[in-house]
Amino acid sequence: MELDSENKTKRIMDNTTEDWNQGRQLLLQRCKGRALNCLHEREYSRAFAHFIVALTVQPSVKGELLNAFLFTLEKLAENLEKEKQINEVLMCYEQALEVLPQDSHVLHGLATTLFRFGFVDCALSYFLKSYKANPFFTPSLYCMENLKNALVERWHFVMLNDKERNLAYKQAITRAIEDGHHRVLDIGAGTGILSMMAADANAEKVYACEASEIMFAVLQNVIQVNDKPVKIFQKFSTELLIDEDLPEKVSLIVTEIFDAGLFGENSLETLNHAWEYLLSRDTENHSPNEENGVSAAHPNHLDKSNVNVCRAKVIPYSADVFVVPVECEQFQRTFCLDDKVMQALDLKEGVIPQYLDDEPYSTEKISNLKLKYLSAPSCVLQANFNSHQEIKSLLQGKVLNPLYKCTESGNLDAFVMWFDLHLDEKDKISTAPKEGSDHGCWEQAIFFVLPQYLEGASSFCNIGDDIEAEFLCRGHFQLKKVKLSNSIPRNNFNKLLTMDPSLIYLLNSYVAGNVIDLNLKDISPVDNASILDISSFPVLSLKSLKDSSNTVFVLKTQYQAEIEQLQDAHEISHERLVFKSYEDLCNNKMQCDFLIVDPVEMCGLLKKNLLEDVTLLRMQCLKDTGLVVPGEIEIHAVLVESATLKEHSQIISDERVCGYKISQIMNAYQCQIHQDIQYSTLPHQNITEPFKLCTIDLNNKSESGTKSFFSNSHKTKEVEVTTNGKITAVIYWFTLTYHSNFIVNTSDSNGLWKQGAIVLDEEVQVSKGEKVCLQYSLKNSCFQIGIANH
């Protein structure tokens, strides 16, 4: 009887389990069917609810439903966000993570949503979770890297790695405190390294202010980890109040709020406020003819023989500013349109760049450039930061008129500026270029000599000619006028066509590989072609309109005004040149013969979403016989050892920062992906020969649906080491094939493109002859490469 009872119980349990399994399968099938039907009807909210039930009931169907579910989640979140239902958007992602807790797509979607809503720190943590869940999910890596770059600019790492700079500041701060300056304020404290130097020099009180939210968090951590008595404020120094923030005025300010152009970070405004409100002004028998102990004969240096010393002081004490006129072909390409481009666009009267008032100078490390000094450098200004009166006069405006005698013949393309920063009477930091060296954290300021400054006169000068320049220092430096002794201004100069300098640079890139000479009929002999051009500027399409009956559809870009100028100048009808938004292109099916793209940004990275856009537009807008131009992209790379790249990516060690514990905290913001790399001038050693990684065929008809290129998560390639050393980074570039005779190599040292680099978290020691296995992926046009097992 007991056995029969046990068997009966087992049969009941088996039947119950079978019924439960049948019920679960029935529920699963219903939910799957309803979810897909709702998705087809664009009822995203109902579809999402059914998908959630299906994935909860049977997690194993993830692979089958994943793409449809992710698409539903994206569309639902997009609609809710448009209706400003922020909490509902976040709830959707929470539900999605309950059923797919380690899915990179869901984590990435939540991170981007949090970023748009302003939750930056939280967004960064979810990008990191997405990347850790799948290290080859490149969109999360790119977003995480971009966010780190925005939060902590790369110059922090280069500056902190500069041992000479750090030591010079430490010595000057120590001397100042030994001289009796015991109340210290560090303005723009960053990591707080200068504050800690003051604390270690036995200052009585040390205060530090840092306005950036992220850098203030770094500052808090650094001060706490190093256990230093520094009181910190998340404020600009101009917001600090005596009695409310600081209990009293300070006698010493330490700061390095200077850029390559010296005053570009509002340093004069900051110092003016400090002298007015934050610095103590008590003096002992101060001479009325001298201010702050500075001799009139030596306006830039502390005169220790003068006993009448003001008890307030600023470090750095002063700066000497140097300027030199130069010839540089690379600078010309920024503001002078190449003759081949002029001819291709049928521009007869010439083009001049727009004024650069908003950004009066560029920055470069000129030791990495091919340029020629036309004269000896000249000291154009000696700025005394310990003279409140002088700071006020520089804010009100001071005209500088340096005169140069040409010692070399050449084209006057720019003035290059650098400065010596005198910390005190013993130590200084120089931002002068060092020949053949990449040492030091400073770039130089470049003031382009635009045609406007010469009133259209020739910029060529001979040996013995005079160059008269006019700079205005009003808070920052601006080049206002240039006169050459033998130049004659043009009468009709003001009637010339004007262009943004960035556009001139972009147009000049079409000279590379002689692409500017390309005719679309060389690729496909189509009469009355219909062309879709999503380039930043439709050079090839505009050129094709001159001698044909072609019709061109162009994507609306930042240069639309310049395109319309050319359209009107050449009397091109609005029926033949039509502007379209991206949404118009996707929603209105077209039948075009050509799709023209510019795949690579000038910074060296693939254009964002390029491959996805090409895939979609090729399906939506191209004829079966239509072609994408350029049709092929090759990715090339080389493994290198480079201390310079490493110093731009991370703090090498605490020894670089005078032994303070900073590296671990700051290196949380180190980045792998770098752009604007100049491979031809970068100090490095090749560890391998350059190699081709892969080829992307933009005309690949085998891609169907909305699949992206490189749908596999990652691929591998083996390369041979040719030199003993350490692999620091992978530098990569592209070749673009427009036609068999028109190929652009973006690593050409004479070209305008920079290159990209992936810097490894840790260097890899290798030996000659060793084989290295690389893993790489390309998703959403985000490229990543790493070394397997490292």
PEGIHU-V365657 format. One record per residue. N is the residue number from 1. RES is the residue in three letters. PHI is phi in whole degrees, 0 to 359 (NA if undefined). Layout:
{{N/RES/PHI} {N/RES/PHI}}
//
This chain:
{{1/MET/NA} {2/GLU/295} {3/LEU/293} {4/ASP/300} {5/SER/296} {6/GLU/295} {7/ASN/297} {8/LYS/297} {9/THR/299} {10/LYS/296} {11/ARG/298} {12/ILE/297} {13/MET/294} {14/ASP/297} {15/ASN/296} {16/THR/296} {17/THR/297} {18/GLU/296} {19/ASP/298} {20/TRP/297} {21/ASN/296} {22/GLN/296} {23/GLY/295} {24/ARG/295} {25/GLN/295} {26/LEU/296} {27/LEU/298} {28/LEU/298} {29/GLN/297} {30/ARG/297} {31/CYS/295} {32/LYS/300} {33/GLY/297} {34/ARG/294} {35/ALA/299} {36/LEU/291} {37/ASN/295} {38/CYS/296} {39/LEU/296} {40/HIS/299} {41/GLU/273} {42/ARG/63} {43/GLU/267} {44/TYR/292} {45/SER/294} {46/ARG/292} {47/ALA/299} {48/PHE/300} {49/ALA/299} {50/HIS/293} {51/PHE/299} {52/ILE/300} {53/VAL/297} {54/ALA/299} {55/LEU/288} {56/THR/286} {57/VAL/293} {58/GLN/219} {59/PRO/303} {60/SER/292} {61/VAL/275} {62/LYS/308} {63/GLY/301} {64/GLU/289} {65/LEU/255} {66/LEU/304} {67/ASN/299} {68/ALA/294} {69/PHE/295} {70/LEU/296} {71/PHE/296} {72/THR/298} {73/LEU/300} {74/GLU/298} {75/LYS/291} {76/LEU/296} {77/ALA/298} {78/GLU/298} {79/ASN/293} {80/LEU/295} {81/GLU/294} {82/LYS/299} {83/GLU/273} {84/LYS/60} {85/GLN/266} {86/ILE/296} {87/ASN/299} {88/GLU/294} {89/VAL/299} {90/LEU/296} {91/MET/296} {92/CYS/299} {93/TYR/293} {94/GLU/298} {95/GLN/296} {96/ALA/297} {97/LEU/288} {98/GLU/293} {99/VAL/264} {100/LEU/227} {101/PRO/294} {102/GLN/243} {103/ASP/275} {104/SER/297} {105/HIS/296} {106/VAL/294} {107/LEU/298} {108/HIS/294} {109/GLY/298} {110/LEU/295} {111/ALA/298} {112/THR/295} {113/THR/294} {114/LEU/300} {115/PHE/296} {116/ARG/296} {117/PHE/277} {118/GLY/96} {119/PHE/269} {120/VAL/294} {121/ASP/301} {122/CYS/294} {123/ALA/300} {124/LEU/299} {125/SER/294} {126/TYR/284} {127/PHE/300} {128/LEU/295} {129/LYS/297} {130/SER/297} {131/TYR/293} {132/LYS/292} {133/ALA/294} {134/ASN/208} {135/PRO/299} {136/PHE/253} {137/PHE/272} {138/THR/296} {139/PRO/302} {140/SER/293} {141/LEU/299} {142/TYR/296} {143/CYS/296} {144/MET/298} {145/GLU/293} {146/ASN/298} {147/LEU/292} {148/LYS/299} {149/ASN/299} {150/ALA/289} {151/LEU/283} {152/VAL/229} {153/GLU/293} {154/ARG/295} {155/TRP/295} {156/HIS/302} {157/PHE/291} {158/VAL/298} {159/MET/295} {160/LEU/291} {161/ASN/282} {162/ASP/277} {163/LYS/298} {164/GLU/296} {165/ARG/299} {166/ASN/298} {167/LEU/293} {168/ALA/299} {169/TYR/297} {170/LYS/298} {171/GLN/294} {172/ALA/293} {173/ILE/295} {174/THR/300} {175/ARG/297} {176/ALA/296} {177/ILE/289} {178/GLU/297} {179/ASP/279} {180/GLY/111} {181/HIS/272} {182/HIS/261} {183/ARG/251} {184/VAL/238} {185/LEU/237} {186/ASP/261} {187/ILE/263} {188/GLY/66} {189/ALA/293} {190/GLY/60} {191/THR/281} {192/GLY/87} {193/ILE/297} {194/LEU/290} {195/SER/297} {196/MET/292} {197/MET/299} {198/ALA/294} {199/ALA/297} {200/ASP/289} {201/ALA/272} {202/ASN/71} {203/ALA/295} {204/GLU/290} {205/LYS/224} {206/VAL/230} {207/TYR/240} {208/ALA/216} {209/CYS/234} {210/GLU/212} {211/ALA/277} {212/SER/295} {213/GLU/299} {214/ILE/291} {215/MET/294} {216/PHE/293} {217/ALA/296} {218/VAL/299} {219/LEU/301} {220/GLN/303} {221/ASN/297} {222/VAL/296} {223/ILE/298} {224/GLN/291} {225/VAL/297} {226/ASN/272} {227/ASP/54} {228/LYS/250} {229/PRO/279} {230/VAL/239} {231/LYS/268} {232/ILE/242} {233/PHE/226} {234/GLN/271} {235/LYS/208} {236/PHE/288} {237/SER/298} {238/THR/290} {239/GLU/261} {240/LEU/287} {241/LEU/237} {242/ILE/290} {243/ASP/82} {244/GLU/275} {245/ASP/259} {246/LEU/266} {247/PRO/290} {248/GLU/200} {249/LYS/289} {250/VAL/258} {251/SER/254} {252/LEU/218} {253/ILE/246} {254/VAL/243} {255/THR/196} {256/GLU/218} {257/ILE/263} {258/PHE/235} {259/ASP/249} {260/ALA/297} {261/GLY/265} {262/LEU/71} {263/PHE/258} {264/GLY/291} {265/GLU/261} {266/ASN/59} {267/SER/294} {268/LEU/293} {269/GLU/298} {270/THR/295} {271/LEU/291} {272/ASN/298} {273/HIS/297} {274/ALA/297} {275/TRP/294} {276/GLU/285} {277/TYR/235} {278/LEU/248} {279/LEU/266} {280/SER/290} {281/ARG/244} {282/ASP/291} {283/THR/230} {284/GLU/243} {285/ASN/50} {286/HIS/287} {287/SER/292} {288/PRO/292} {289/ASN/267} {290/GLU/227} {291/GLU/240} {292/ASN/60} {293/GLY/75} {294/VAL/254} {295/SER/289} {296/ALA/297} {297/ALA/284} {298/HIS/230} {299/PRO/295} {300/ASN/254} {301/HIS/227} {302/LEU/293} {303/ASP/268} {304/LYS/290} {305/SER/286} {306/ASN/276} {307/VAL/279} {308/ASN/275} {309/VAL/258} {310/CYS/290} {311/ARG/280} {312/ALA/255} {313/LYS/207} {314/VAL/241} {315/ILE/244} {316/PRO/283} {317/TYR/283} {318/SER/197} {319/ALA/215} {320/ASP/254} {321/VAL/255} {322/PHE/244} {323/VAL/223} {324/VAL/221} {325/PRO/281} {326/VAL/222} {327/GLU/252} {328/CYS/204} {329/GLU/299} {330/GLN/297} {331/PHE/293} {332/GLN/303} {333/ARG/293} {334/THR/279} {335/PHE/228} {336/CYS/235} {337/LEU/287} {338/ASP/298} {339/ASP/301} {340/LYS/295} {341/VAL/289} {342/MET/303} {343/GLN/292} {344/ALA/296} {345/LEU/267} {346/ASP/57} {347/LEU/261} {348/LYS/265} {349/GLU/270} {350/GLY/97} {351/VAL/227} {352/ILE/237} {353/PRO/284} {354/GLN/290} {355/TYR/299} {356/LEU/251} {357/ASP/298} {358/ASP/290} {359/GLU/229} {360/PRO/290} {361/TYR/212} {362/SER/257} {363/THR/225} {364/GLU/208} {365/LYS/271} {366/ILE/288} {367/SER/295} {368/ASN/266} {369/LEU/246} {370/LYS/270} {371/LEU/214} {372/LYS/230} {373/TYR/288} {374/LEU/270} {375/SER/202} {376/ALA/286} {377/PRO/298} {378/SER/233} {379/CYS/279} {380/VAL/264} {381/LEU/203} {382/GLN/242} {383/ALA/259} {384/ASN/258} {385/PHE/283} {386/ASN/258} {387/SER/242} {388/HIS/299} {389/GLN/297} {390/GLU/292} {391/ILE/299} {392/LYS/296} {393/SER/292} {394/LEU/289} {395/LEU/286} {396/GLN/289} {397/GLY/127} {398/LYS/224} {399/VAL/270} {400/LEU/244} {401/ASN/234} {402/PRO/290} {403/LEU/241} {404/TYR/238} {405/LYS/253} {406/CYS/296} {407/THR/254} {408/GLU/222} {409/SER/279} {410/GLY/166} {411/ASN/269} {412/LEU/280} {413/ASP/261} {414/ALA/194} {415/PHE/249} {416/VAL/255} {417/MET/240} {418/TRP/215} {419/PHE/208} {420/ASP/258} {421/LEU/261} {422/HIS/275} {423/LEU/288} {424/ASP/201} {425/GLU/286} {426/LYS/248} {427/ASP/248} {428/LYS/218} {429/ILE/241} {430/SER/249} {431/THR/261} {432/ALA/297} {433/PRO/295} {434/LYS/249} {435/GLU/301} {436/GLY/67} {437/SER/224} {438/ASP/255} {439/HIS/290} {440/GLY/96} {441/CYS/262} {442/TRP/257} {443/GLU/263} {444/GLN/247} {445/ALA/273} {446/ILE/243} {447/PHE/254} {448/PHE/291} {449/VAL/272} {450/LEU/290} {451/PRO/304} {452/GLN/300} {453/TYR/290} {454/LEU/257} {455/GLU/54} {456/GLY/80} {457/ALA/288} {458/SER/299} {459/SER/259} {460/PHE/275} {461/CYS/226} {462/ASN/255} {463/ILE/303} {464/GLY/95} {465/ASP/290} {466/ASP/266} {467/ILE/243} {468/GLU/253} {469/ALA/245} {470/GLU/233} {471/PHE/251} {472/LEU/246} {473/CYS/254} {474/ARG/227} {475/GLY/85} {476/HIS/209} {477/PHE/272} {478/GLN/222} {479/LEU/275} {480/LYS/250} {481/LYS/200} {482/VAL/223} {483/LYS/227} {484/LEU/256} {485/SER/298} {486/ASN/243} {487/SER/260} {488/ILE/243} {489/PRO/300} {490/ARG/272} {491/ASN/285} {492/ASN/264} {493/PHE/299} {494/ASN/289} {495/LYS/266} {496/LEU/286} {497/LEU/291} {498/THR/253} {499/MET/221} {500/ASP/296} {501/PRO/305} {502/SER/295} {503/LEU/288} {504/ILE/301} {505/TYR/298} {506/LEU/297} {507/LEU/296} {508/ASN/295} {509/SER/293} {510/TYR/287} {511/VAL/286} {512/ALA/300} {513/GLY/65} {514/ASN/56} {515/VAL/301} {516/ILE/299} {517/ASP/273} {518/LEU/290} {519/ASN/249} {520/LEU/298} {521/LYS/292} {522/ASP/292} {523/ILE/272} {524/SER/210} {525/PRO/284} {526/VAL/259} {527/ASP/274} {528/ASN/51} {529/ALA/291} {530/SER/256} {531/ILE/239} {532/LEU/252} {533/ASP/239} {534/ILE/252} {535/SER/292} {536/SER/298} {537/PHE/215} {538/PRO/279} {539/VAL/300} {540/LEU/295} {541/SER/290} {542/LEU/299} {543/LYS/298} {544/SER/290} {545/LEU/283} {546/LYS/294} {547/ASP/237} {548/SER/205} {549/SER/251} {550/ASN/295} {551/THR/242} {552/VAL/238} {553/PHE/252} {554/VAL/243} {555/LEU/282} {556/LYS/297} {557/THR/228} {558/GLN/292} {559/TYR/257} {560/GLN/300} {561/ALA/298} {562/GLU/292} {563/ILE/297} {564/GLU/295} {565/GLN/300} {566/LEU/292} {567/GLN/301} {568/ASP/290} {569/ALA/297} {570/HIS/259} {571/GLU/54} {572/ILE/271} {573/SER/292} {574/HIS/288} {575/GLU/281} {576/ARG/264} {577/LEU/230} {578/VAL/243} {579/PHE/271} {580/LYS/228} {581/SER/275} {582/TYR/298} {583/GLU/296} {584/ASP/300} {585/LEU/295} {586/CYS/286} {587/ASN/271} {588/ASN/252} {589/LYS/291} {590/MET/240} {591/GLN/229} {592/CYS/258} {593/ASP/270} {594/PHE/223} {595/LEU/241} {596/ILE/256} {597/VAL/227} {598/ASP/242} {599/PRO/289} {600/VAL/244} {601/GLU/291} {602/MET/297} {603/CYS/284} {604/GLY/107} {605/LEU/257} {606/LEU/297} {607/LYS/296} {608/LYS/302} {609/ASN/61} {610/LEU/302} {611/LEU/294} {612/GLU/292} {613/ASP/297} {614/VAL/298} {615/THR/301} {616/LEU/292} {617/LEU/291} {618/ARG/296} {619/MET/287} {620/GLN/277} {621/CYS/237} {622/LEU/260} {623/LYS/294} {624/ASP/299} {625/THR/267} {626/GLY/291} {627/LEU/231} {628/VAL/269} {629/VAL/232} {630/PRO/292} {631/GLY/268} {632/GLU/216} {633/ILE/237} {634/GLU/251} {635/ILE/258} {636/HIS/245} {637/ALA/208} {638/VAL/208} {639/LEU/269} {640/VAL/227} {641/GLU/251} {642/SER/209} {643/ALA/295} {644/THR/297} {645/LEU/298} {646/LYS/296} {647/GLU/291} {648/HIS/279} {649/SER/257} {650/GLN/204} {651/ILE/280} {652/ILE/299} {653/SER/195} {654/ASP/293} {655/GLU/298} {656/ARG/293} {657/VAL/249} {658/CYS/59} {659/GLY/85} {660/TYR/286} {661/LYS/278} {662/ILE/234} {663/SER/301} {664/GLN/297} {665/ILE/289} {666/MET/289} {667/ASN/289} {668/ALA/296} {669/TYR/252} {670/GLN/290} {671/CYS/239} {672/GLN/272} {673/ILE/270} {674/HIS/234} {675/GLN/233} {676/ASP/60} {677/ILE/275} {678/GLN/258} {679/TYR/301} {680/SER/292} {681/THR/244} {682/LEU/294} {683/PRO/296} {684/HIS/195} {685/GLN/232} {686/ASN/290} {687/ILE/266} {688/THR/229} {689/GLU/285} {690/PRO/302} {691/PHE/219} {692/LYS/274} {693/LEU/271} {694/CYS/194} {695/THR/237} {696/ILE/247} {697/ASP/266} {698/LEU/289} {699/ASN/257} {700/ASN/290} {701/LYS/281} {702/SER/285} {703/GLU/289} {704/SER/233} {705/GLY/61} {706/THR/253} {707/LYS/297} {708/SER/271} {709/PHE/300} {710/PHE/57} {711/SER/293} {712/ASN/296} {713/SER/294} {714/HIS/196} {715/LYS/230} {716/THR/232} {717/LYS/209} {718/GLU/256} {719/VAL/229} {720/GLU/260} {721/VAL/283} {722/THR/253} {723/THR/215} {724/ASN/296} {725/GLY/164} {726/LYS/245} {727/ILE/278} {728/THR/268} {729/ALA/203} {730/VAL/248} {731/ILE/264} {732/TYR/222} {733/TRP/206} {734/PHE/226} {735/THR/243} {736/LEU/244} {737/THR/261} {738/TYR/274} {739/HIS/197} {740/SER/303} {741/ASN/261} {742/PHE/230} {743/ILE/233} {744/VAL/253} {745/ASN/252} {746/THR/282} {747/SER/256} {748/ASP/302} {749/SER/296} {750/ASN/268} {751/GLY/276} {752/LEU/255} {753/TRP/280} {754/LYS/266} {755/GLN/240} {756/GLY/260} {757/ALA/212} {758/ILE/251} {759/VAL/267} {760/LEU/290} {761/ASP/300} {762/GLU/228} {763/GLU/296} {764/VAL/243} {765/GLN/284} {766/VAL/224} {767/SER/237} {768/LYS/304} {769/GLY/92} {770/GLU/290} {771/LYS/263} {772/VAL/245} {773/CYS/265} {774/LEU/259} {775/GLN/245} {776/TYR/218} {777/SER/213} {778/LEU/216} {779/LYS/223} {780/ASN/53} {781/SER/62} {782/CYS/260} {783/PHE/258} {784/GLN/221} {785/ILE/216} {786/GLY/211} {787/ILE/256} {788/ALA/298} {789/ASN/66} {790/HIS/233}}
//
